[in-house]
Amino acid sequence: ETIEGYLLGSRGLGAWVTAFSTQASDMSGWLLMALPGTVYLNGLPDAWIALGLIAGTYLNWRFVAARLRVYTEKTGTLTLPCFFESRFRDPTGLIRVLSAVLILIFFTIYTSSGMVSAGKLLDSIFDGMGYTWAVFLGGGIVIAYTLLGGYLAVCWTDLFQGILMVFAVVIIPVLAFRQVGGVEGIDRAMATKGLSTTLIPTGVPWPLLAVCSSMAWGLGYFGQPHILVRFMSVRSLQKLRQSRRIAMAWVVVSLAGAVVIGLIAIALFEQLPKGEEERVCIYMIRQVVGPWLQGVLFAAILAAIMSTIDSQLLVSASALSEDLYRKVLHRTPTPGQVVWISRTSVMVISVIAVILALPKDSRILKIVAYAWGGFGASLGPVVLFALFSRRTTWVSALAGMITGAGVLWVWKAVGLGEQLYEIVPGFFANGLVIWVVNRVHGQQDPQILRRHEEVVAMADRRAVS
């Protein structure tokens, strides 16, 4: 198998596999655990997170997918860091190395959220096992599962996992809805618990800021390597258009279902033990369905966890093999070495993620939010400027990347993330720095400018053909 085959499936994925694989790898265990849990705690205003994600999903498919597919084929690049280096002709290799390091850091954090999800799920299924042993078991399952195949295998399994996920997120609220007395029962329960029954947040000093903070989740899509790589691997732009329609239907149904599960849980459970809110979907499954269907629905939650972790680990492996190994050691790995490096990185990242997931009070949503924000703030604007700005240079892209990551870290470290999601200042600081540097010293290389114009024309022409 070629390196392109192992990392991108030889750019031959069809519409349905691309759509389901993209969205299944996007919506990890937090779709059926963390999102219903936060809606259960805070009520309808947290639905803004889902609305932001729907908007971000559409914008990513509509504006980023086609140009990224054409640009990476034109430059012959297989990974996001490699694309950055080739797109801007960075003579130092710094932008490639830094973006690869950021991918490894944030994916390790992101993977730990999957380990937390797996631990909470297995701990709930196997009573008496204990959370710590459940995390170890989940880590073992993840490692064994991910080592079984490359990119193509991951995408095809994501297709079936995505089908199982959407089945679960539809059937659970359908079965539970009548038990709580319908919409009236949910409204009464929310009023009794003092939760807002509208999308307007209550009990916060700046409601509009809270809405913006939740909607800002949509900004993260532009910098998620495990999602962007799906755009790079689709067979054609015609398939991409079809994939967008399928993906949007999937994501609307899935996010709406997750929010409804959280709302129904408000009426179904008077009070859950403190710290157990993210298991609300598991409790609901046990209460509203029989044992046989319980097994299927628990498998759906596990599928949601696995479909994201395997994609993240594979992209991390490509960052090590293609971006760091090749650039730092100045060696070109053979397909056999790529597989060996991939498997080693899967083991190392999984072990670190398991360690990070061991604290019993770990919250899935908080971990995902930081990793998601990290990618969005550090890589998102760079992707957009690479695809839509002919003036951007490697210097401005590197400066923006450093600024975005730095602002995100400082904002979170000083506690301002409680007022405004840290992706917002990080994302816009990154974009502002790139814009300012471009104004002072824009791109002058005629070959880069010509290639950009060719890619734009090619992407636009193929998109409408």
N, C-alpha and C positions, 0 to 999 in steps of 0.2 A: 504493500500500500504506500502511496506517495504521502509526503507531508501535507500537501493540500487536501488529499483525501481524508487523512486522519483529523486534521484541524477544521476543515470546512466542508467535508463530504463532497469534495470535488466540485463545489458550487452547483450541485444538481438537485436540490430539494424542490419538491412540488409545492403547490399552493396550500393544501390542507396540512401537510407536515410542517411547513414553515409557520403557518398561523398558530396551530395548536402548540408546537414546540416553543414558539416565542412567548406565548401567553402562559403556558404551564410553567416555564422556567422563570417567568416574571413573578407569578403569584405563588409564593412559597407557602409554608405552613401557616404563615400569618393570615392568609385569606380565610381559613376555617378556624383559626384560633385567636390570633391577636385582634383582627378587625372586629369580629363579633364581640370580643371581650371589651374593647374600648367603647363600642356603642352601648353595651350593657351598662358600663360604668357611667357614661356621660350623656347618653341619650342621642337624639336625632342630629344635633349639631356636628357630631363626628362623622356624619355622612358626607361632609365636605371633603374628607380624605378620599372617599370613593369617587366623588365628582372630579376632584383634581386629577386622580389617576386616569379616569376615563378621558379627560381632555388631553392629558399628556400622552396617553397611548395613541390617540388619533393624530396629534401633531407629529409624533415620532414617525408613524407609518406614512403620513401624508407628505411630509417635507424632508425627512432625513433618509428614509429607506432607499429610495431610488438613486439618489446621488451617491450615497455611500456604497451601494452595490456597484455602480459604474466606476467610481473613483478607485476602489480597492482592486478591481479587475484591471483597470488602466495602469495602475502603479504596480501590479503584481504582488500585492501585500496580503498577508493572511491574518494579521492581528492588528488591533487598534494602535498599539505603540509603534509598530512597524509602519502603519499607514501615516501616522503623524510625521515620522522621520522622513519618509519618502515625499509626502505632500509638501512639506516646507523645505526640503533639502537641507536638513540640519547637519552641518559638517562635524559637530561635536559629539553627536549621539546622546546628548543629555536628555532631550525630550523623550526619546525612546526608553532610556533607562529609568527616568523619573516616573513616567506613566506606568511602566511595568511594575515598579516598586509600589506605587499607589494601588494598583490592581491587586497585588499580593496582600497588602495590608488590609484594604477594605473588604476583600473577599474572605479573608480569614475571619474578620469580625462578622461578616454576613453569614458565613458558614456556621459560626457558633450559634446564631439565632436558629438555624435549622436543627442543630443538636439540642438546643433547649426545647424546641417544638417536639422533636422525637422523644426526648426524655419525658416530657409531660404526657405525651400520648401513651407511651409504653407503661409509664408508671400508673396511669389510669386504667389501662387494659389489664395489666397484671397486678392486682391488688397485693400489697405487701412487698413488692420488689424494692420499693424505695427509689426516690428521684435519682440519686447518684448512680446506682447500678443501671437504671433505665437509660441514663445518658451514655454510659459505657456500652450498653447493648445497642443503642441507636447508632453510636459511632462505629461499632463493628459492622452493622448492617450497611451503613453508608460506604465504608471503605470497600467492603466486599462487592457491593453493587456497582460502585463507580469504576472499579478496576476491570469490569467485564468487557467494556467496549469503548470505542472512540466516538467521534462526533456524530457519525451517522446513526450508530446504535442509540445514542442518547436522544437524538431527535425523534426517532421512530418510537421509542418507549414513551417519550413525552406526549406523542399523539394519543396513545391509549390512556396515559395518566390524565391528560387534559379532559378526555371524555368522561373518565370516572369522577374527576373533580367537579365538573359542571353538573353531572347527575346528582352528586351529593348536595351541592349548594342549592339545587332546586327542590329535591325531595324532602330534605330536612324541614325547611319552613312550611312546605305544603302540609306535611303530616302534623306539625305542631300548631299550626295557625288556629284550628278550631278549638284546641284544648285551652286556649287563653281567652276565648270569647271574641275573637276577631279584632278589628281595629278598635272597637270600643273598649275591650279589655286591656289592650296595650295602652291606650290613652289614660285610662283610669290608673293603671299601675305607674305610669310615668308621672302623673300628677301627684300621686301618693308619695312617691320617692323624691319629689321636688325637681324632676328632670324636665328640660324644655321639650315641649311637644312640637316645636317648629325648628327650622334650620338656624334660627338666630340663637347664638350662645347666651346663656344667662350666668350670672355669678362671676363674670370676668370683667376687669376694668375697661378693656378695649375690645368689644365684640368683633369689630371689623378686622382688627389685627389677628384675632383668633381664627377667623374665616380664612384670611390670607395665608396664615401659617399652615392650615390644613390643606388648602388648595395647592400650596407650593410643592406638595408631593409630586405633582405633575412635572415639575422642572427636572426631576431626577432622571427621567427617561432618556434624555439626550446624552447621558454619560454612562449608561449601564452596559459594560462590555458583553455580558452574557446575553443581552437582548440585541445589541447592535450586530453581533456576529451572525445572528440569524438572517439579517438583511443581506449580509455579505455572501451568504451561502445559497440563496434562492436561485433557481435555474434561470429565470428571466424576469424582466420588469413587468411583463404581462401577468406572470404568476404572482408577482408582488401585489398588483392591484386586487386580484382575487383574494389573496391572503389577507389584505387589509379589511375587506368586508367580513370575512370569516372571523378574524381576530376581534374586530369591534363588537360583533354580536356576542362572542364568547365573553369578552371582558365586561360588557354591560350586564349580562345575565349573572355572571359570577359575583361581581361586586354588589349588585343589587341584592342578590340572595344572601351574601354575607352580612350586609347591613340589616336585612329583615330578620335574620337569625338572632342578631344582637337585640333588636327591638322586641321580638317575641320572648326572648329570655328575660327581659325586664318584668314581664307579666308572669312568666312561668316559674321563676325562682325568686322568692321573696328576699332572700339574703344568702349569698354564697360565702364560704369562708374567705377571709382576707387573703389575697394573693392567688385565689383560685379562679379569678375572672376569665383568664385566657383559656380555661378548660370548659367554658360554658357550652360550647358546641358538643363536647364529649358528653357532658351531663344531659344535654338535650337528647342526644341520640339514645342514650340509655333509657330515657323516660318515655320516648314517644314511639320507638320501633321495637320489633321483636329481635331475638338473638341472631337469627340468620342475617337479616338486613343490617344489624349492628356491625357484623363482621365486614360487610361490603363497605359501609360508610367509614369505619375506622381505616380500612384499606385506602379509601379516598383521601383521608387526611395524610396518611403516610405517603401516598402518591404525590400530594402537593409538596411535601417536604423533600422527597427524593428528586422530583423533577427540577427543582431549583439547585439543590446541592450538587448534583452531578454536572450541571452546566457550569456552575461557578468553579468547581474543581478543574474541569477541563480547560476553561479559559485561563485559570491560574497556571495550569501546566504549560499552556502555550506561551504565557508570559515568561516563564522560566526557560523553556527550551528555545523559543524563537527570538525572544527579545534580550534576555539577560545572558544566557549561555553563548549565543552567537555574538552578541555585541561586546560583552565584557571579556570573554575568553578568546574572541576572534576565531571561533570555530563554527563550521556549518554542521549541525547534527544530521546524522543519517536517520531514516525512518525508524530503525531499530533503537537508536539513541533517544529519539523523540518519545517513543513508548516507554523506555526505561526512565527517562527524566519525568515523564508524566506520572508514572506510577509512584515514583519516589516523592514527588511533590504532593500527590494525593494523600499519601501516608502522613507526611510531615504536617501539612495544613490541617488535616483531619484531627491529628493528635492535639495540635495547638487549640483548635476550635473546641474540642471536647474539654480541655482544661478551662477555657474561658467560660464554658457553659455550666461548669460544676456548681457555682453558687445557686442555692435553691431559690433565692428571691429574684433570679434573672427574669427580666420581662422581654418577651419576644419583640414587641412593638418598638421599645426603646433601642434595642440592638439593631433592628432592621432600619430604623429611622436614621441612626448615625451612619451606618454603612451606605445606605441609599443616598443620604445627603452628601457623604464624602465623594461618591462618584459624580453626583450631579454638580457639585460645586467645583471640583477640580478638573473634570474631563468634559462636562457638558458644553460649556461655552467654546472650548477648543474645537469640539466636533462641529458645532454650528458655524464658527468662523472658517474652519477648514473647508466646509462645503459651500458656504454662501459669500465669503469675502475673498476677493482676488488679491487684496492688499496685504493680507496677513503674512507675517514672517515667522521663522522659527523662534526668534528672540521674543516677539510679542506673545506667541503661544506659550513658550516656556515661562515667561513672567506671569502670564495670566494663570497658568496651572499652579504655580507656587503660591500666588496670592489667594486663589480660591481655596486651596487646601489649608493655608495658614489662617485665613479669616474664619473658616469653618471651625477649626480647632480652638482658636482663641474665643470665639463667640460661645461655643459650648462650654469651654473650661471656666469662663467667668460667670456662668449661670444664666446668660441671656437667652439660651435656648428655650427656657420656660415661657418667655414672652413671645418670641418669634423663632420659628424653626430655622436652624442654622444654615440650611441650604440657601435661604433667601439672600442674606448678606454675602455668603461665599460665592454664589452663582453670579450675582451682579457685580461684585468686586472683581471677579475674574474677567467678566466681559468688559468692564470699564477699563481695566488695565490694558487688555488687548487693543481696544479701540484707541486709547490714548497713544500707545506705542506705534500703532499703525499710522496715526496722523503725523507723528514726528518722523518716523522712518518706515514707510510702507514698502511693500514688495516691489523690487526692481528687476528681478531675474526674468528675462523675456521667455525662457522655456517654461518656467512655472506658470506665468501668466497665460501663455498660449495653451498649456495643458489644461488649466482651469477652464478656459473658455470652451475647449473641446469637450470636456466632461459635462459641463452644464448643457451644451447643445445636444450632446448624445443622450443624456438623461431625460431632458425635456422631450426630445423627438421620440425616443422609445416609449416614454410614459404615455404618449397620446396615440401611438401606432397600434 
